[in-house]
Amino acid sequence: MAFQLIICKFAVKMKSLHNILLTACVAMLALICYLGISGPLTFDGSRARRESAVKDRLLKIRSAEEHFKRDKGIYAGRFEDLIQGGYLADTLRYIPYSDGESFHLRATSLKSRDGQPAPVMECGAEYQQYLQGLDQHMIDQLISTAVDMGEYPGLKIGDVSKDIHNRGNWE
């Protein structure tokens, strides 16, 4: 009888241990599901905030470039020309969230249909620059998708290979 009592107590303890282990497994699976859903949502929210700040700055640069072109007949290919001419504040050359990196800025002329030179410009920031510090796997996916589609891997205005009237690649 005493032996049966010991066996019963052992079985109750094992059942309790199994319940605890099962509860821990369920909690772990719930956490994994939550992280699997919240990670991309958090990335998308952070990306949207950062892209909004980058777009705002690119639009200010576009405005400065258009004023420069109105006055000089060409676009500035260097931030120094925009800044020294009073067209753009020095702080606007820096990509938000990039730890002090500058937008890339280029200007050139293309031949128009009538054979005349047509000034064009391009200014942009790559995903890797303004999304740094976020999930690197998600950033790599964005870059890979853009490259596979033949698109710029980030945000930019204008294009030095064709005249698109300084539109942003998000417009």
N, C-alpha and C positions, 0 to 999 in steps of 0.2 A: 504494500500500500504506500509506504513512504517513497519507494522508487517511482511509482506512478505519479505521485504528487510532485516529485522533482522533475519528471518528464513534462508534466503539464505546465509547471512554472517556466521551464526552459522554452516550451513551445510558445507560451504567451510572450516571453521576452523576444523571441525570434520574430514573432508576428509584429510586435511593436517596432523592432529594428527594420523589418521589411517596409512597414508603413512610413517610417522616417526616411528611408532610402528612396522610396517611391515618391514621396512628397518633395524631396530634394531634387530628384530627376525632373519632375514636373516643373518645379520652380526654375531650374536651369534651362529647360527647353523654352519656357515662357520668356526668360531673359534673352535668349538667343533670338527668338522671333521678334521681340521688341527692338533689339539692336539692329536686326536685319532690316527693319522697316524705318526706324528713326534715323539711322545713319544717312541713307540717301535723302531723306526729308531735310535733315539738318544741313547737308551739303547743298541741296537745291536752294534753301533759304539763304545761306551764306553767299552762295554764288550770285543769287539775284541782287542782294544788297551791294555786293562788290561791283557787279556789272553796272548797276545803276550809277554808282559813283564814277566809274571809268567812262561811261557814256556821257555823263554830264561834263566831264573834263574834255573829252574829245570834241563835244559840240562847241565848247569855248575856244578850243584850238582851231576848229574849223572857222569860226567867226573871225578870229584873229588873222588867219591865213587869207580869208576873203577880203578883209580890210587891207591887208598888206598888198594883195594882188591889185586891188582897185587903185592904190596909190603908186605902186611900182611896176605894174604890168606883168609881174611874175609872182610865183609863190616862193616863200622863204623855205629853204631846205635845211635851215638850222634854227634852233630855238633862240640862239644868241641874236639873230637878226630880228626876230619878233619881240624879244625882250628889250633890246637896246632901242628899238624903234618905238617902244611904248605900246605895242599892240597886245602884249600878253604879260601877265605877272609871272615872275620867275617860278613861283611855286606850282604853277599849272603845268609845267613840263614833266612833273613827276607822277608816276602811276600810283593811284591809291592802292594801299595794302601790299605794296611791292618792296618795302624796305628801302626806299630811295632810288629805285630804278627809273630811268627816263623813258618816255614814249619814244619809239623810233619815228623819225620824221625825214621824209625824202621829197624832193621836188625835181621835176624835169619838164621837158617839152616833148610833145608828140606831134607828128604831122597830122593836120586835120585833113578832111576830104578835099579841101581846096588847095592843099599843099602848104598852107601857112602853119607856123608853129602854134601849138595849143598847149598852154601851161597846164600841168597836172601835179597833184601832190598826194601824199599818202602819210597817214599817221596812225599808229596802232600800238596795242599792247597784247602780248600773247597770254594765253590761259596760265601758263607756268608762272608768269610774273605776278598777276594780280590774284591768283587763287592759291599762292603759296601758303603753306601751313594747313591747308585743308587735306582731305583724303587723297593721297597721291594716286591711288588706283583709279579713282573717279576722274582726276585731272588727266591721267594718261589715256583713259577712254575717250574723253572729249577731244584731245589732241589727235588721237588715232582716227576717230570718226571724221574730223575736219580734213585731215590730210588725205584720207581715202576718198573723200568727196571732192578733192581739189580746192578746198576752201582755206581761208586764212584761219589758223588755229588760235583765235582770240577775237578781239574787237578792233575794228579799224574804220577810218573814214578815208574816202578817196582811193585811188589806185594809180600807180605810176605806169602800168602797162596798158591802161585804157582809160578814156575819159568817162567817168561815171558821175560827174558833177559833184564830187566830194560827198556822196551819200555814204552813210554808215552801212556796214555789212549786216546790221540788224534792222535797217529801215526798209 
